[in-house]
Amino acid sequence: MIFEICADGLEAVLLAEKHKVKRVELCTALSVGGLTPSIGMIEECCAVGEVEVHVMIRHKEGNFVYSTEDIQIMENDIIAAAEAGAKGVVFGCLNSNNDVDVKQNKLLFKLAKSLDLEVTFHRAFDFCPDYSKSLQELIDIGFDRVLSSGQKSTAEKGISKLKTMTEKASGRIQIMAGSGVNENNAKQIASCGVDALHFTIHHKTDQTNDLGMGSESKMNESKLRSIIELFN
């Protein structure tokens, strides 16, 4: 089983390296599903050993509907991520009906591939009303993988659809399960045939900074170790 850690900083990447995790999805603002990290962060994380760094390309929170100006920003971020040493990028463009915006995704996909990057379609997929049609569109575009919770709040609840997605994909695109993956359900989720498991190793502390600066979190190395040991 391939593991991908959702990381928002260098500490998580160093733990991924320590435990020989294949890749990380590098982002910031995990509380809103992840946003594009700084170039400095990308560069430092890409300098760590053998861990593949796949960079989130999402500059604003909310929906996944993008203007022409938004797409230009995303193109700039993809180029910058490649120059910083990233192995791949992660993005997803939808139209106002939450269907896959084929034109926009093709544009970003072609740019990423011209820079020798792997391309993951993120959990924007879980908003698509016709998942079967959307999955085929991603296959036709050429995406390497799609991250999904099976269109439920957690991957555990979405196991049935993840299994169907894996069967429909038939090896043409990797299906990666994410959302709520932990040491108690990882084996169950993996049993539906997905290619990879995606999870965070953060846990919130009780310490909150004043003046609206947010709460602090720490790495949960024991969670990472426990999940890995399930598959050894």
N, C-alpha and C positions, 0 to 999 in steps of 0.2 A: 504494500500500500504506500502511495506517495502522500507525504504530508506537506501542507503549506501553512505557514504561520502568518496571520495578519498582524503585521508589526507597525508600530508608530514611532520607532526609534532604534538607535544603535544597540541598546541593551538586548532587545528581543532578537535582533539579528545575530548578536554574539552567542546567545543561547541556542539559536538555530544551528550555528556553526558547531558549537560544542556537542550537540546531540545528532549531528549529521543529517539535519533536515534538508530536503532537496531545495526548497525555495521559500521565499517570503513575499507576501504582497505588502509593499511599503506604502503607507499612507499616513495621514494625520487626521484628527477629528473622528475618531472611531465612533463616537456617540451619535454621529449623523451618517454612518455608513462608510466613512472614509473620504478624504479629500487629497488633492495632490500635495506631496511633501515638498520641502524646500530643496533647492539644488545642492546646498551644502550637506543636507541629510542624505540625499541620494548618493553623493560622491563618497561620503564616509562609509555608508552601508555597502556600497559596491566594492569597496576596498577590502571587505572581510572575506578571506578564504574562498571556499568553493560554493558558498550559498548563492543561489540564483536570486537576484533582486528583480521583482516585477512591480513596476511603479503604477500607482493609481493615477489615472488621468481624468480628474473630475474637480474642477476649480470652484464649483459652487454647490451648496446643499439644496435639497428640495427635490424637484422632479428631474427627469432625464431628457427634457426637451431643450434643444440647443439652437440658438440663432447662428447666422453666418459669422458674426463676431465671436461667439463662443467657440465655434469650430476652429477659427484661426488661433485662438488661445490654446486650444487642445493640440493643434498641430505644433505650435511652438513648444509646448510642454513635452510632446513626444520626442521632438528633435533634441531638446535639452536632456531628457532622460537617457537617450541613446549616447549622447556625448559624455554623460556622467558615468557611463559604464553599465547601464541596466541590461538585463537579459531579456526583459519583456515589458509590455505595458498592459494596463487593464482599463477598459472603458466600455461604454454602452450608450447608444443614442436611440431614443424613442421618438415617435411623433406624438401629436396631441391626443391620439387614441390609445397610446401606450403600445402600439405595434412597433416592431423593429424599423427604424429609419434606414432603409437599405442604402440609399445614396450617401448619407453622412457616414455610416459605418464603413462602407467601401472606401471612401476617401481617406479616412483615418487608417484603415487596415492597410491600404496600399502604401501609405507613407511609412507605417511601422515596418512593413516587410521590406521596403527598400532600404531600411536601416538595420536589417537582419535581426529584428525583434520578434519574439513570440507574442501572440495576442490573445488575451482572455476577455470574454464578454462577462461583465460582472452581474450583480444581482438585479440590475434593471430588468433582466429576463423574467424575474418573478412577478413583474407587473404586467406582462404581456397576456392579453385575454385568450389568445389561441397559441398555447405553448408549442403544439406540434408544428404549426406553420412557422412560428418564430425560430424553432430549433432548425428546421430545414433551411431557412434563410441564412442562419449563421453558418451552417455547413456549406451552403453554396458560396458564401463570401470567402470562406476558408479559415475561419477562426480556429485556433488550436484547441481552445477549451471554453466551457461556459461554467460559471459558478452559480449554483442554485440551491435553494432550500426546498425544492419541489413545490414552489409557490405557496408554501405555508410559513408560519411564523418561525418555525425551526425545522431543521433537516429531519429530525426524528419524526415530526408530524407529517413531513412530506415524503416519507420513504416510498410510498406506493408510486407517486409520480416520478420520483428519481429513478426507480426501477424501470418504469416505462420509458423514460427519457434515454436511459442507458441502452435499452433494447432498440429503440428507434435510431439512436446514434450509430449503432452497429460498428463502432470503431472509427467512424468518420470524424468525430470530434470527441474530445475528452469531456466527461461529465465529472465535475468536482462539487462535492456536497459541502455546504457551509451553513452556519447559523446554529448556535447552541450545541455544537459538537463538543463532547467531553468524555472523560474516562468511563462514564457509566453507559454511554450509548454509542460510542465510536464503532464497536464491533457490529452492533445491530445495523447501523447506517451503512457500514462497509459491505454488509452481506447482500445489499440490493444490487451490487455490481458496479458501483461508481469507481472511477479511476483514481480519485484523490479525495482527501479530507482537508478541509480548510477551517482553522480555528484560531482564536486569540489565546494568549497566555497572560492576559492582564487581569488584575482584580483590583477593584476600588478600595482605597483605604478610607478611614473615617476622617482623614485630615482634609479640610477644605480651606482654601485660601480666601482671604477677605476681598471685598470690593469686586465680587463677581469674577474672580480669576480662575474658577473651576476647582474641581477636586483632584487629588493626587491618586496615582495608581502604582502598583508594583508588579513585577514579573512573577508569575506562578510557575516556577520551574518544575515543581512536583507534578502539575497537570500535564505538562509536556512529556515528562519522563513516564508517567503512568500510561498515557495514550500510546507511546512508542512501544512500551513493554507488552501491551496487549497483542501486538502483531509480531513479536519475536518468538 
